[in-house]
Amino acid sequence: MKSHFTLLLLFFIQQIPFAQLPAGFAKFEIAGELNPTDLAIAADGRIFLTEKNGLVRIVKDGILLPDPFVILDVEDYNEQGLGHIALDPAFPAEPFVYLYYTVSDGNGLSHNKIVRITADGNLAVPGSEQILYECDQSFGTIHQGGDMVFGNDGKLYISTGDKGRGDMVQSLNSNLGKVLRINKDGSIPTDNPFFQVLTGKYRAIYALGLRNPFSLAVQAETGRLFACDVGNASWEEIDDIQAGKNYGWPLIEGKKTTQQAPVNYRDPLYAYDHNTGCSVVGAAFSPVTGGSFPGLYHGKFFFADYCKGYIKMLDPQTGTVVADFATGIDRPVAIAISPGGDFYYLARSGMGGGSEADNTESEQGSLWKVIYTGSEAPYVYQQPQSGLRVEGEDFFLETKSLGKPPLHFRWQKDSSDLAVPDTNILTINTVSLADSNAAFRCIVSNSLGQDTSAPAFLWVTTNQRPLPEILTPEPDFLYKAGTYIPFSGVAIDPETDTLPASKTYWKIDFHHDDHLHPVMTPTSNIVVDSIWIPTVGEPDDNVWYRLHFSAQDADGLSQTVTRDVFPLKTPVEIYCREASVPVNADGFLGTTPYIFKSVAGLERSLSVPGFLDEADTVLIFRKWKNGYDKTFRTFITPDTGIFSARVEYDKIAKANGFGLLGEYFNEAMYPWGFDEALLLSRIDST
């Protein structure tokens, strides 16, 4: 995810201040520490988020659920990855989730595909992924495009980037730089504009002439389809997409002036130059009626600029910008507005700068909601949550609010005030059966008014929670790369004895330092299983796997136990007799003697300089002690002992001249070539 972007090759991104909104509006963060690319709002209020590295997450009742909906195996380097999401128009009655992501074809090649996955509550049905459409192979890692929306006709519209191949955009024998139109099951509608003149998957082409259309939106009331097309050197475009139309790229960027237009050419509805911004992203229509926003904001089209950090509002009737809606957002990437007018946006954040490393990943992304309050009176935006507790346990409630400080919090039980501290958190210690069915709420007030939270109910039972126990792996088990971690467990229900495997769930996360990567979503019906530990992965040794084993009884009581599985580590020592030589071990830098630990079984890489410039001598790389004669080498970390590698250099006195340089710099050692004259010049300059 991790800022990449399946979107944007940026050359410069300015520092962006704290986000600002028009008077009467407020915003609050719902979820953070994301690697976000897109979002979709379900009819039941859940928000589905895509993360670039292959995770789909769900926000329910304003809270990010801890377990991913699904984990996909994606190629996420640079602008590739899991880019976009759409929900079936009848979701959740038709429980289909549509995803657009990149997969590797090997040898540095990749392609994007559109799949459909079946949802079962908040988790994907294992094995339900169905490939609907596959895009042409990509020879680069940029301009992936890839948004998806359902039109009023029930068809799925898909935008594709040119993947750096502008020469393919005007060709109807390529699906790059296009808007595609398919049926929900992946078949191609016979009324597509080029259906009769094309064959195979290219019959899906609906419009062409786009560069990197990262965002799409449909106006529910009219069916109009807008695309935000990320520009090249000069212009960003918002295009009103129509059947069979050609939007000009690479022949025309921005609105046509003196260029020769292609057949069926259509100018963008709106275009802005790079003094105003440099990457148009995010697309959403607000409802014509309804919602809490004032009338000025009804029926408008909202778009963002990734570089400048703003969201603007455009009148779709005139194609003119009405006003700035928000400024100072840290790299906005997506906008979504529900039919009821709820307004959300994703800020990607990250390191910035548009480099490939920046584009590949972010861990600082966040989801925000914008509301209209009209004043600074209190507004409760996170409601306290109901819960079931065993008699004698504690019960915690929390609410979150906006408003002019200071805010005051008055908690009530069954409409009667509680003598508790004036804070947004309520603790009920050692609940009893007498507390069961009680309703708790919080009244938040300030000098301008008050707001009352929704009630949260407490249910208390005398039943006991189930008792899960992890049998394998044992507590002292150490894993190695290239092997399996076995896992099994048993759960006892104190009321009914052993629980069946259908009532137990396993979840596995890979931890690295202070963050984690989900490996397996909660999965039931496992008696005995194992996970494979790959030989290529995170090179840092501060890693471990955490196994979560949960059990739930018939009354809904659950309990989870965990076990951390740590790796077997082997010392690695890199030596050089001649000097302190810089060593790069999978991005970790040191100088000889360089000593570190590595996970056993992991494939590692080492590289050292081809030559070293010293005061009166030059060190020329000769070989590693084992005879390997290239400066770059790999090895498999052994299970036992110490992995020791010695690098050898030839030391040449500068006074002796350099007639033998060709002996050391040869094609086998330096297949990319070297410039002996440049090297001599550099050495002489010392």
LONU-337447 format. One line per field, with one value per residue (C-alpha): residue number from 1; residue in three letters; x, y, z. Coordinates in steps of 0.2 Angstrom, whole numbers, m for minus. Example, Ala and Ser with C-alpha at 12.3 -4.5 7.8 and 13.67 -1.06 7.14 Angstrom:
<atoms>
resi <- c(1  2)
resn <- c(Ala  Ser)
xx <- c(62  68)
yy <- c(m22  m5)
zz <- c(39  36)
</atoms>
This chain:
<atoms>
resi <- c(1  2  3  4  5  6  7  8  9  10  11  12  13  14  15  16  17  18  19  20  21  22  23  24  25  26  27  28  29  30  31  32  33  34  35  36  37  38  39  40  41  42  43  44  45  46  47  48  49  50  51  52  53  54  55  56  57  58  59  60  61  62  63  64  65  66  67  68  69  70  71  72  73  74  75  76  77  78  79  80  81  82  83  84  85  86  87  88  89  90  91  92  93  94  95  96  97  98  99  100  101  102  103  104  105  106  107  108  109  110  111  112  113  114  115  116  117  118  119  120  121  122  123  124  125  126  127  128  129  130  131  132  133  134  135  136  137  138  139  140  141  142  143  144  145  146  147  148  149  150  151  152  153  154  155  156  157  158  159  160  161  162  163  164  165  166  167  168  169  170  171  172  173  174  175  176  177  178  179  180  181  182  183  184  185  186  187  188  189  190  191  192  193  194  195  196  197  198  199  200  201  202  203  204  205  206  207  208  209  210  211  212  213  214  215  216  217  218  219  220  221  222  223  224  225  226  227  228  229  230  231  232  233  234  235  236  237  238  239  240  241  242  243  244  245  246  247  248  249  250  251  252  253  254  255  256  257  258  259  260  261  262  263  264  265  266  267  268  269  270  271  272  273  274  275  276  277  278  279  280  281  282  283  284  285  286  287  288  289  290  291  292  293  294  295  296  297  298  299  300  301  302  303  304  305  306  307  308  309  310  311  312  313  314  315  316  317  318  319  320  321  322  323  324  325  326  327  328  329  330  331  332  333  334  335  336  337  338  339  340  341  342  343  344  345  346  347  348  349  350  351  352  353  354  355  356  357  358  359  360  361  362  363  364  365  366  367  368  369  370  371  372  373  374  375  376  377  378  379  380  381  382  383  384  385  386  387  388  389  390  391  392  393  394  395  396  397  398  399  400  401  402  403  404  405  406  407  408  409  410  411  412  413  414  415  416  417  418  419  420  421  422  423  424  425  426  427  428  429  430  431  432  433  434  435  436  437  438  439  440  441  442  443  444  445  446  447  448  449  450  451  452  453  454  455  456  457  458  459  460  461  462  463  464  465  466  467  468  469  470  471  472  473  474  475  476  477  478  479  480  481  482  483  484  485  486  487  488  489  490  491  492  493  494  495  496  497  498  499  500  501  502  503  504  505  506  507  508  509  510  511  512  513  514  515  516  517  518  519  520  521  522  523  524  525  526  527  528  529  530  531  532  533  534  535  536  537  538  539  540  541  542  543  544  545  546  547  548  549  550  551  552  553  554  555  556  557  558  559  560  561  562  563  564  565  566  567  568  569  570  571  572  573  574  575  576  577  578  579  580  581  582  583  584  585  586  587  588  589  590  591  592  593  594  595  596  597  598  599  600  601  602  603  604  605  606  607  608  609  610  611  612  613  614  615  616  617  618  619  620  621  622  623  624  625  626  627  628  629  630  631  632  633  634  635  636  637  638  639  640  641  642  643  644  645  646  647  648  649  650  651  652  653  654  655  656  657  658  659  660  661  662  663  664  665  666  667  668  669  670  671  672  673  674  675  676  677  678  679  680  681  682  683  684  685  686)
resn <- c(Met  Lys  Ser  His  Phe  Thr  Leu  Leu  Leu  Leu  Phe  Phe  Ile  Gln  Gln  Ile  Pro  Phe  Ala  Gln  Leu  Pro  Ala  Gly  Phe  Ala  Lys  Phe  Glu  Ile  Ala  Gly  Glu  Leu  Asn  Pro  Thr  Asp  Leu  Ala  Ile  Ala  Ala  Asp  Gly  Arg  Ile  Phe  Leu  Thr  Glu  Lys  Asn  Gly  Leu  Val  Arg  Ile  Val  Lys  Asp  Gly  Ile  Leu  Leu  Pro  Asp  Pro  Phe  Val  Ile  Leu  Asp  Val  Glu  Asp  Tyr  Asn  Glu  Gln  Gly  Leu  Gly  His  Ile  Ala  Leu  Asp  Pro  Ala  Phe  Pro  Ala  Glu  Pro  Phe  Val  Tyr  Leu  Tyr  Tyr  Thr  Val  Ser  Asp  Gly  Asn  Gly  Leu  Ser  His  Asn  Lys  Ile  Val  Arg  Ile  Thr  Ala  Asp  Gly  Asn  Leu  Ala  Val  Pro  Gly  Ser  Glu  Gln  Ile  Leu  Tyr  Glu  Cys  Asp  Gln  Ser  Phe  Gly  Thr  Ile  His  Gln  Gly  Gly  Asp  Met  Val  Phe  Gly  Asn  Asp  Gly  Lys  Leu  Tyr  Ile  Ser  Thr  Gly  Asp  Lys  Gly  Arg  Gly  Asp  Met  Val  Gln  Ser  Leu  Asn  Ser  Asn  Leu  Gly  Lys  Val  Leu  Arg  Ile  Asn  Lys  Asp  Gly  Ser  Ile  Pro  Thr  Asp  Asn  Pro  Phe  Phe  Gln  Val  Leu  Thr  Gly  Lys  Tyr  Arg  Ala  Ile  Tyr  Ala  Leu  Gly  Leu  Arg  Asn  Pro  Phe  Ser  Leu  Ala  Val  Gln  Ala  Glu  Thr  Gly  Arg  Leu  Phe  Ala  Cys  Asp  Val  Gly  Asn  Ala  Ser  Trp  Glu  Glu  Ile  Asp  Asp  Ile  Gln  Ala  Gly  Lys  Asn  Tyr  Gly  Trp  Pro  Leu  Ile  Glu  Gly  Lys  Lys  Thr  Thr  Gln  Gln  Ala  Pro  Val  Asn  Tyr  Arg  Asp  Pro  Leu  Tyr  Ala  Tyr  Asp  His  Asn  Thr  Gly  Cys  Ser  Val  Val  Gly  Ala  Ala  Phe  Ser  Pro  Val  Thr  Gly  Gly  Ser  Phe  Pro  Gly  Leu  Tyr  His  Gly  Lys  Phe  Phe  Phe  Ala  Asp  Tyr  Cys  Lys  Gly  Tyr  Ile  Lys  Met  Leu  Asp  Pro  Gln  Thr  Gly  Thr  Val  Val  Ala  Asp  Phe  Ala  Thr  Gly  Ile  Asp  Arg  Pro  Val  Ala  Ile  Ala  Ile  Ser  Pro  Gly  Gly  Asp  Phe  Tyr  Tyr  Leu  Ala  Arg  Ser  Gly  Met  Gly  Gly  Gly  Ser  Glu  Ala  Asp  Asn  Thr  Glu  Ser  Glu  Gln  Gly  Ser  Leu  Trp  Lys  Val  Ile  Tyr  Thr  Gly  Ser  Glu  Ala  Pro  Tyr  Val  Tyr  Gln  Gln  Pro  Gln  Ser  Gly  Leu  Arg  Val  Glu  Gly  Glu  Asp  Phe  Phe  Leu  Glu  Thr  Lys  Ser  Leu  Gly  Lys  Pro  Pro  Leu  His  Phe  Arg  Trp  Gln  Lys  Asp  Ser  Ser  Asp  Leu  Ala  Val  Pro  Asp  Thr  Asn  Ile  Leu  Thr  Ile  Asn  Thr  Val  Ser  Leu  Ala  Asp  Ser  Asn  Ala  Ala  Phe  Arg  Cys  Ile  Val  Ser  Asn  Ser  Leu  Gly  Gln  Asp  Thr  Ser  Ala  Pro  Ala  Phe  Leu  Trp  Val  Thr  Thr  Asn  Gln  Arg  Pro  Leu  Pro  Glu  Ile  Leu  Thr  Pro  Glu  Pro  Asp  Phe  Leu  Tyr  Lys  Ala  Gly  Thr  Tyr  Ile  Pro  Phe  Ser  Gly  Val  Ala  Ile  Asp  Pro  Glu  Thr  Asp  Thr  Leu  Pro  Ala  Ser  Lys  Thr  Tyr  Trp  Lys  Ile  Asp  Phe  His  His  Asp  Asp  His  Leu  His  Pro  Val  Met  Thr  Pro  Thr  Ser  Asn  Ile  Val  Val  Asp  Ser  Ile  Trp  Ile  Pro  Thr  Val  Gly  Glu  Pro  Asp  Asp  Asn  Val  Trp  Tyr  Arg  Leu  His  Phe  Ser  Ala  Gln  Asp  Ala  Asp  Gly  Leu  Ser  Gln  Thr  Val  Thr  Arg  Asp  Val  Phe  Pro  Leu  Lys  Thr  Pro  Val  Glu  Ile  Tyr  Cys  Arg  Glu  Ala  Ser  Val  Pro  Val  Asn  Ala  Asp  Gly  Phe  Leu  Gly  Thr  Thr  Pro  Tyr  Ile  Phe  Lys  Ser  Val  Ala  Gly  Leu  Glu  Arg  Ser  Leu  Ser  Val  Pro  Gly  Phe  Leu  Asp  Glu  Ala  Asp  Thr  Val  Leu  Ile  Phe  Arg  Lys  Trp  Lys  Asn  Gly  Tyr  Asp  Lys  Thr  Phe  Arg  Thr  Phe  Ile  Thr  Pro  Asp  Thr  Gly  Ile  Phe  Ser  Ala  Arg  Val  Glu  Tyr  Asp  Lys  Ile  Ala  Lys  Ala  Asn  Gly  Phe  Gly  Leu  Leu  Gly  Glu  Tyr  Phe  Asn  Glu  Ala  Met  Tyr  Pro  Trp  Gly  Phe  Asp  Glu  Ala  Leu  Leu  Leu  Ser  Arg  Ile  Asp  Ser  Thr)
xx <- c(0  17  16  16  4  m7  m8  4  21  25  40  37  25  25  22  4  m4  m18  m34  m46  m65  m78  m87  m100  m91  m80  m70  m64  m53  m61  m45  m27  m11  m17  m10  m25  m30  m49  m66  m84  m99  m112  m130  m129  m117  m101  m86  m74  m56  m43  m25  m11  m3  m18  m29  m47  m53  m70  m76  m92  m101  m87  m74  m60  m62  m46  m47  m46  m60  m48  m29  m24  m7  m3  12  13  29  28  11  5  m5  m23  m30  m49  m65  m84  m99  m113  m128  m138  m125  m127  m142  m130  m114  m102  m86  m77  m58  m45  m27  m10  m2  15  18  36  52  47  30  13  m5  m21  m36  m54  m61  m77  m77  m91  m94  m100  m103  m87  m76  m74  m79  m63  m60  m74  m63  m69  m59  m70  m58  m39  m30  m16  2  11  29  31  25  16  m1  m11  m28  m40  m56  m73  m91  m108  m118  m137  m138  m131  m115  m98  m87  m68  m55  m37  m21  m9  5  17  13  5  7  m7  m20  m27  m27  m43  m32  m27  m37  m24  m29  m48  m65  m71  m89  m94  m108  m108  m103  m89  m97  m97  m113  m118  m123  m105  m100  m87  m94  m98  m81  m69  m67  m63  m60  m58  m76  m77  m70  m82  m71  m53  m40  m36  m19  m21  m39  m37  m55  m73  m90  m108  m121  m136  m149  m143  m131  m117  m100  m85  m67  m52  m38  m20  m11  7  17  3  m15  m26  m43  m61  m69  m88  m87  m99  m100  m87  m79  m61  m53  m37  m22  m8  m12  m21  m18  m31  m43  m40  m31  m22  m20  m27  m41  m45  m62  m76  m65  m72  m64  m63  m77  m64  m45  m33  m14  0  1  m16  m11  m2  m13  m32  m39  m54  m72  m89  m106  m116  m135  m146  m157  m156  m141  m136  m126  m133  m141  m125  m117  m131  m129  m110  m95  m81  m63  m46  m28  m15  m1  m9  m19  m36  m54  m64  m82  m87  m105  m108  m120  m108  m91  m85  m77  m89  m77  m64  m71  m56  m38  m22  m26  m10  m11  m30  m33  m51  m68  m85  m102  m116  m134  m138  m125  m111  m95  m78  m61  m44  m28  m13  1  18  35  30  40  34  48  46  49  36  24  26  20  13  9  2  m14  m31  m50  m59  m78  m84  m100  m110  m114  m118  m110  m97  m111  m107  m108  m106  m97  m93  m107  m104  m105  m117  m109  m112  m102  m100  m105  m90  m82  m79  m89  m81  m90  m82  m89  m80  m87  m83  m87  m80  m70  m72  m84  m92  m98  m113  m116  m133  m140  m158  m160  m153  m137  m122  m109  m94  m80  m83  m74  m79  m75  m86  m81  m93  m83  m88  m105  m119  m135  m145  m136  m142  m153  m147  m146  m131  m129  m118  m124  m111  m112  m103  m108  m117  m128  m128  m129  m134  m126  m136  m140  m128  m135  m127  m132  m125  m125  m119  m112  m93  m83  m76  m58  m47  m30  m16  m8  4  16  24  29  48  45  57  53  65  62  58  48  31  24  11  m4  m18  m29  m44  m58  m69  m86  m88  m106  m106  m88  m78  m83  m83  m70  m84  m84  m66  m56  m38  m30  m11  m1  17  25  39  45  30  18  11  6  m10  m6  m22  m40  m50  m54  m65  m66  m47  m42  m24  m15  1  8  23  37  44  63  62  55  58  77  76  78  66  51  39  22  7  m6  m23  m35  m53  m68  m86  m100  m119  m123  m110  m97  m79  m62  m45  m28  m12  5  21  32  49  63  79  92  110  125  131  149  157  176  189  208  213  201  184  173  155  143  125  115  97  97  105  122  138  157  168  169  150  141  122  109  98  82  88  84  81  89  100  110  126  135  152  160  170  184  189  199  212  225  239  232  217  208  201  188  195  183  174  184  173  179  163  170  155  153  135  131  117  117  104  106  111  102  117  134  139  139  155  160  177  178  196  203  219  229  238  249  245  263  264  252  236  241  233  216  209  214  202  188  181  165  161  163  155  142  135  152  164  174  192  197  184  190  208  203  194  209  221  210  214)
yy <- c(0  5  29  22  24  14  31  44  47  63  73  85  85  100  100  101  109  103  100  115  115  128  136  124  108  97  81  66  52  34  23  26  17  12  8  15  16  15  13  9  11  m3  0  m7  7  m3  4  m7  m1  m8  m7  m8  m23  m34  m32  m27  m20  m16  m2  m6  6  18  6  m3  m21  m30  m44  m41  m46  m55  m55  m56  m61  m45  m37  m20  m12  6  10  m8  m17  m19  m3  m2  m9  m10  m18  m26  m14  m26  m29  m37  m47  m51  m53  m49  m38  m33  m30  m23  m28  m32  m50  m54  m64  m67  m59  m42  m42  m41  m38  m31  m42  m39  m52  m56  m62  m68  m61  m70  m57  m48  m61  m67  m85  m95  m100  m89  m78  m78  m70  m59  m49  m48  m33  m34  m37  m22  m19  m5  m2  15  22  7  17  4  11  2  8  1  11  14  1  m12  m14  m13  1  m1  12  6  16  15  7  19  13  28  20  7  20  24  5  m5  m20  m15  m13  0  18  14  13  m5  m11  m29  m38  m43  m60  m55  m57  m43  m33  m35  m16  m10  2  m8  m26  m29  m24  m31  m49  m57  m47  m31  m30  m24  m7  7  23  26  40  40  41  36  37  33  37  35  40  39  51  41  53  54  40  51  44  55  50  59  56  59  70  70  87  100  96  86  81  77  68  65  47  42  27  26  43  46  58  61  54  54  65  78  83  95  104  104  119  116  97  85  77  58  52  54  65  73  87  85  93  102  103  112  115  111  128  122  104  89  73  72  58  54  56  56  64  71  67  80  79  73  72  85  96  114  115  123  106  95  87  92  82  82  78  79  83  71  84  100  91  99  93  104  105  106  109  95  105  119  111  124  123  131  131  123  111  105  110  104  85  74  66  62  47  43  51  42  49  38  40  48  61  54  61  51  53  43  52  42  52  42  49  59  64  51  40  21  18  31  24  6  8  19  15  32  33  37  37  53  58  75  81  97  103  122  127  121  113  95  81  63  54  37  28  17  m2  m14  m30  m47  m50  m65  m61  m53  m46  m28  m18  m3  11  25  39  51  69  85  103  118  114  111  96  88  70  65  46  38  21  18  37  41  50  40  47  44  55  68  59  50  33  24  8  m3  m15  m33  m33  m43  m51  m35  m25  m36  m27  m10  4  16  33  48  67  78  96  113  131  130  115  96  80  63  46  31  19  4  m11  m23  m41  m52  m71  m84  m95  m96  m92  m106  m112  m113  m121  m121  m139  m135  m128  m130  m114  m117  m121  m111  m109  m109  m101  m115  m126  m126  m120  m133  m128  m137  m134  m139  m129  m134  m126  m127  m130  m143  m150  m150  m138  m144  m136  m126  m116  m112  m100  m98  m81  m79  m62  m59  m46  m35  m23  m12  m17  m33  m41  m52  m69  m79  m71  m80  m97  m111  m130  m132  m147  m148  m138  m128  m113  m112  m100  m93  m92  m75  m61  m48  m48  m40  m53  m44  m54  m67  m75  m73  m87  m83  m97  m92  m102  m96  m105  m106  m90  m80  m79  m80  m81  m80  m86  m82  m90  m81  m92  m85  m89  m99  m86  m89  m77  m70  m63  m54  m51  m42  m44  m28  m14  m9  m13  m6  m21  m20  m35  m33  m15  m15  m6  m10  m11  m26  m34  m34  m46  m48  m62  m69  m80  m98  m104  m87  m82  m67  m56  m47  m34  m25  m11  m15  m4  6  22  24  37  29  13  7  m9  m19  m33  m50  m63  m70  m83  m97  m92  m82  m68  m56  m41  m47  m64  m73  m87  m98  m94  m111  m119  m121  m114  m97  m92  m83  m75  m66  m54  m52  m37  m33  m19  m8  6  22  25  8  14  5  m5  m20  m13  m23  m39  m34  m26  m39  m43  m58  m47  m31  m37  m19  m13  0  15  13  31  37  26  32  50  47  38  51  65  59)
zz <- c(0  8  m2  m17  m28  m39  m44  m45  m51  m42  m43  m29  m14  m3  16  19  34  46  36  36  32  29  44  52  46  57  54  65  62  62  58  57  53  36  19  10  m8  m9  0  m3  8  10  12  30  34  34  26  16  14  3  8  m6  1  m2  14  14  30  37  48  57  69  67  73  62  64  69  57  38  27  16  12  m6  m13  m23  m32  m23  m29  m34  m41  m41  m28  m22  m29  m29  m23  m28  m19  m28  m30  m20  m7  6  m1  m15  m5  m19  m16  m32  m32  m44  m40  m48  m49  m54  m70  m66  m74  m69  m78  m71  m75  m66  m64  m58  m46  m36  m19  m9  9  24  37  40  32  14  10  8  m10  m17  m27  m46  m59  m70  m81  m84  m91  m103  m97  m90  m94  m80  m63  m66  m72  m65  m65  m59  m51  m52  m50  m54  m66  m65  m78  m66  m77  m69  m76  m74  m78  m83  m84  m99  m88  m96  m113  m121  m138  m134  m128  m145  m150  m149  m148  m130  m114  m107  m105  m107  m98  m98  m96  m90  m83  m64  m69  m80  m96  m109  m113  m132  m132  m129  m142  m150  m147  m165  m172  m159  m152  m135  m120  m130  m133  m115  m121  m118  m120  m124  m124  m105  m96  m78  m73  m55  m49  m56  m49  m55  m51  m44  m50  m68  m71  m77  m76  m72  m72  m64  m76  m69  m81  m88  m89  m89  m86  m74  m81  m76  m90  m93  m99  m113  m124  m138  m135  m136  m123  m133  m123  m129  m143  m132  m114  m106  m118  m137  m144  m161  m160  m173  m163  m165  m171  m158  m147  m132  m122  m103  m93  m82  m83  m72  m74  m63  m55  m47  m43  m50  m48  m48  m37  m28  m36  m28  m31  m16  m17  m25  m10  8  20  33  22  17  0  m8  m7  m15  m31  m33  m39  m26  m32  m23  m28  m21  m22  m15  m2  m6  m10  m22  m27  m45  m52  m64  m74  m79  m77  m65  m48  m35  m20  m10  2  12  12  20  19  20  2  m1  m12  m11  m7  m4  0  5  m2  15  12  24  18  20  13  14  18  12  21  21  17  2  m13  m26  m26  m29  m11  m6  m19  m13  5  19  37  41  31  39  36  41  41  38  46  46  64  60  76  89  100  106  93  98  84  92  101  117  112  120  128  136  152  164  182  191  175  172  158  149  139  129  118  107  104  95  100  108  124  138  135  150  151  161  162  165  169  164  163  181  183  189  202  191  185  171  157  141  148  160  170  179  190  194  186  194  187  194  180  166  153  160  147  148  139  140  139  132  135  133  133  117  120  122  113  120  114  108  123  126  134  146  147  162  163  175  161  160  145  135  139  123  124  111  110  96  94  111  120  116  98  86  68  53  36  23  36  43  60  65  76  85  100  110  118  133  137  156  154  139  138  122  109  91  79  71  86  87  76  72  67  63  62  57  69  64  77  82  68  61  44  45  38  41  44  57  51  59  57  60  70  65  52  48  39  28  32  16  13  6  17  31  34  51  65  77  70  76  73  85  84  91  96  100  105  106  115  111  121  112  125  118  124  115  120  110  108  101  90  88  75  77  74  68  70  53  52  38  38  28  32  22  28  36  21  19  18  13  20  12  15  33  32  42  40  42  54  52  64  65  68  54  55  51  33  27  10  12  1  3  m7  m5  m16  m31  m26  m11  m12  3  6  m4  m10  m20  m14  m29  m25  m29  m22  m7  2  m5  m22  m27  m39  m39  m27  m24  m17  m8  5  15  34  42  56  67  71  63  45  42  25  21  7  m1  m9  m19  m12  m25  m21  m31  m35  m44  m58  m64  m79  m71  m68  m83  m73  m59  m68  m80  m88  m76  m61  m68  m81  m82  m88  m80  m86  m82  m87  m75  m61  m64  m64  m47  m40  m46  m38  m21)
</atoms>
